[in-house]
Amino acid sequence: MILTKGIRKSFGTLEVLKGIDLHIAKQEIVSIVGASGAGKSTLLHIIGTLDRADQGSLFIDGTEVNKLNDKALADFRNKNIGFVFQFHHLLPEFTALENICIPAYIGGRPKEEAMKHALELLDYLNLTDRKDHKPSELSGGEQQRVAVARALINRPAVVLADEPSGNLDSKSAQELHQLFFRLRDEFQQTFVIVTHNPELAAMSDRTITIKDGNIR
């Protein structure tokens, strides 16, 4: 599903990633752990095509994405990669349903089809009665579940999560972690998760530790 070869990334004179080789299989939940500044989020952003490596290759679902031009890369990202961040980044002026639909609209899907799928996701996540609520009217856990639904709307090859439970209370965090495993088991979803949460890391199929820009 995901293959990186010799990924290197520097910011100025600081070399953050020093040649990352990584393979992640379909339907695998992998946690990336390590101290702050170790390069975890940088690697996740490169895998998510939000940033480009200085050197190395990245393959996602058989496509060598680092060879795509900017427009092709944006289209690939929209169709194949879902994102869940620590802060949900929901647009405050839109309802839960509208927020979920946005990536589908960007991808050119018909409005009726996008709305139908978004409503199915809301039902799956027990949020149907919150579909017309704006983010300010939702709890933290509900906001993050809406963000998960938004990440899933285009049926991506992989979902990337950066500290997804870092802003949640322990109960909501545990529910979110369990949701990831339900999605893996029921929808064959692949997850790559950067986390400082030891419980989530321990639950994962595999834990990768990054130290000083290398996998340990």
C-alpha positions as CSV (number, residue, x, y, z in Angstrom):
1,M,0.0,0.0,0.0
2,I,2.7,2.5,1.0
3,L,6.4,2.2,0.2
4,T,9.1,4.7,0.9
5,K,12.7,4.3,-0.3
6,G,15.5,6.5,1.0
7,I,13.3,9.5,2.1
8,R,15.5,12.5,3.1
9,K,14.3,15.9,4.1
10,S,16.2,18.9,5.4
11,F,15.1,22.4,6.6
12,G,18.1,24.6,6.0
13,T,21.1,22.9,7.5
14,L,19.0,20.7,9.7
15,E,18.5,17.2,8.3
16,V,15.2,15.9,9.7
17,L,14.8,12.6,7.8
18,K,18.0,10.7,7.0
19,G,16.9,8.0,4.6
20,I,13.6,6.4,5.6
21,D,12.7,3.0,4.1
22,L,9.2,1.9,5.1
23,H,6.6,-0.5,3.9
24,I,3.0,-0.4,5.1
25,A,0.5,-3.1,4.0
26,K,-3.1,-2.7,3.1
27,Q,-5.5,-2.9,6.1
28,E,-2.6,-2.3,8.5
29,I,-2.7,0.2,11.4
30,V,0.8,1.5,12.0
31,S,1.7,4.0,14.7
32,I,4.7,6.2,14.4
33,V,6.2,7.3,17.7
34,G,9.2,9.2,18.9
35,A,10.3,12.3,20.8
36,S,9.2,15.8,19.6
37,G,11.3,16.9,16.7
38,A,12.3,13.4,15.7
39,G,10.7,13.8,12.3
40,K,7.4,12.0,12.8
41,S,5.1,14.7,11.4
42,T,7.5,15.5,8.6
43,L,7.4,11.9,7.5
44,L,3.6,11.9,7.7
45,H,3.4,15.1,5.6
46,I,5.6,13.6,3.0
47,I,3.6,10.4,2.9
48,G,0.4,12.5,2.6
49,T,2.0,14.5,-0.3
50,L,1.6,17.8,1.7
51,D,5.4,18.2,1.4
52,R,8.0,16.7,-0.9
53,A,11.1,14.8,0.1
54,D,14.5,16.2,-1.0
55,Q,15.5,12.7,-2.0
56,G,13.9,9.3,-2.2
57,S,10.8,7.6,-3.7
58,L,7.2,7.3,-2.4
59,F,4.7,4.8,-3.8
60,I,1.1,4.7,-2.7
61,D,-1.2,2.0,-4.0
62,G,1.2,1.4,-6.9
63,T,1.6,5.0,-7.9
64,E,5.0,6.7,-7.6
65,V,3.6,10.0,-6.4
66,N,6.8,12.0,-6.1
67,K,6.9,12.0,-9.9
68,L,3.5,13.7,-10.3
69,N,3.2,17.4,-11.1
70,D,1.4,19.7,-8.7
71,K,-2.0,19.4,-10.3
72,A,-1.9,15.6,-10.6
73,L,-0.6,15.4,-7.1
74,A,-3.5,17.4,-5.7
75,D,-6.0,15.2,-7.6
76,F,-4.3,12.1,-6.3
77,R,-4.3,13.4,-2.7
78,N,-8.0,14.2,-2.9
79,K,-9.0,10.8,-4.2
80,N,-6.5,8.6,-2.3
81,I,-5.5,10.1,1.0
82,G,-7.7,11.0,4.0
83,F,-6.4,13.2,6.8
84,V,-7.3,13.5,10.5
85,F,-5.4,16.0,12.6
86,Q,-5.2,16.8,16.3
87,F,-7.3,19.9,15.7
88,H,-10.2,18.9,13.5
89,H,-10.0,21.8,11.1
90,L,-13.7,21.8,10.4
91,L,-15.0,24.9,8.7
92,P,-17.0,26.8,11.3
93,E,-19.6,28.3,9.0
94,F,-20.7,24.8,7.6
95,T,-22.7,22.0,9.2
96,A,-21.3,18.6,10.0
97,L,-22.9,17.2,6.8
98,E,-21.5,20.0,4.7
99,N,-18.0,19.7,6.2
100,I,-18.0,16.0,5.3
101,C,-19.0,16.6,1.7
102,I,-16.3,19.2,0.9
103,P,-13.6,16.8,-0.3
104,A,-16.2,15.0,-2.5
105,Y,-17.2,18.3,-4.1
106,I,-13.6,19.2,-4.7
107,G,-13.1,15.8,-6.3
108,G,-16.0,16.6,-8.7
109,R,-18.5,14.1,-7.3
110,P,-22.2,14.9,-7.9
111,K,-23.9,16.6,-5.0
112,E,-26.6,14.0,-4.5
113,E,-24.0,11.1,-4.5
114,A,-21.7,13.0,-2.0
115,M,-24.6,13.8,0.3
116,K,-25.9,10.2,0.3
117,H,-22.4,8.8,1.2
118,A,-21.9,11.5,3.9
119,L,-25.3,10.6,5.5
120,E,-24.2,6.9,5.5
121,L,-21.0,7.8,7.3
122,L,-22.9,10.0,9.8
123,D,-25.2,7.0,10.5
124,Y,-22.2,4.7,10.9
125,L,-20.6,7.1,13.4
126,N,-23.9,7.6,15.3
127,L,-24.0,11.3,14.3
128,T,-27.1,11.4,12.2
129,D,-28.9,13.7,14.7
130,R,-25.9,16.1,14.6
131,K,-25.8,16.5,10.8
132,D,-27.2,20.0,10.8
133,H,-25.1,21.2,13.7
134,K,-22.1,23.5,13.2
135,P,-18.7,22.6,14.8
136,S,-19.3,25.0,17.7
137,E,-22.4,23.0,18.6
138,L,-20.6,19.7,18.8
139,S,-18.4,18.2,21.5
140,G,-14.7,17.6,20.9
141,G,-15.3,13.9,20.3
142,E,-18.2,14.6,17.9
143,Q,-16.0,17.1,16.0
144,Q,-13.3,14.5,15.6
145,R,-15.7,11.9,14.4
146,V,-17.0,14.4,11.8
147,A,-13.3,14.9,10.8
148,V,-13.0,11.1,10.4
149,A,-16.1,11.0,8.2
150,R,-14.6,13.8,6.1
151,A,-11.4,11.8,5.7
152,L,-13.4,8.8,4.5
153,I,-15.8,10.5,2.1
154,N,-13.7,9.8,-1.0
155,R,-13.0,6.2,0.0
156,P,-9.2,6.8,0.3
157,A,-6.5,4.2,0.0
158,V,-5.0,5.3,3.3
159,V,-6.0,7.6,6.2
160,L,-3.2,9.6,7.9
161,A,-3.7,10.8,11.4
162,D,-1.5,13.3,13.2
163,E,-2.1,13.1,17.0
164,P,-5.8,12.5,16.4
165,S,-6.7,12.0,20.0
166,G,-4.3,14.6,21.4
167,N,-7.0,17.1,22.0
168,L,-9.6,14.7,23.4
169,D,-10.5,13.6,26.9
170,S,-9.6,10.0,27.8
171,K,-13.1,8.6,27.1
172,S,-13.4,10.3,23.7
173,A,-9.8,9.3,22.8
174,Q,-10.6,5.6,23.6
175,E,-13.7,5.7,21.5
176,L,-11.7,7.2,18.6
177,H,-9.0,4.6,18.8
178,Q,-11.7,1.8,18.8
179,L,-13.3,3.5,15.8
180,F,-10.1,3.2,13.8
181,F,-10.0,-0.6,14.4
182,R,-13.6,-1.0,13.4
183,L,-12.9,0.9,10.2
184,R,-9.9,-1.4,9.5
185,D,-11.9,-4.6,10.2
186,E,-15.2,-3.6,8.4
187,F,-13.9,-1.5,5.5
188,Q,-10.3,-2.8,5.1
189,Q,-9.0,0.7,5.8
190,T,-5.3,1.4,6.2
191,F,-4.1,3.9,8.9
192,V,-0.8,5.6,9.6
193,I,-0.9,7.4,12.9
194,V,1.6,9.7,14.5
195,T,0.9,9.6,18.2
196,H,2.3,10.2,21.7
197,N,-0.5,8.1,23.1
198,P,1.0,4.8,24.5
199,E,-2.4,3.1,24.5
200,L,-3.0,3.7,20.9
201,A,0.5,2.7,19.9
202,A,0.2,-0.5,21.9
203,M,-3.1,-1.4,20.1
204,S,-1.6,-0.9,16.6
205,D,-0.6,-3.7,14.4
206,R,2.9,-2.3,14.3
207,T,4.8,0.6,16.0
208,I,7.6,2.4,14.3
209,T,10.0,4.5,16.3
210,I,11.8,7.4,14.7
211,K,14.9,8.8,16.5
212,D,17.2,11.4,15.0
213,G,15.7,11.1,11.6
214,N,16.0,7.3,11.3
215,I,13.7,4.3,12.0
216,R,14.9,2.5,15.1
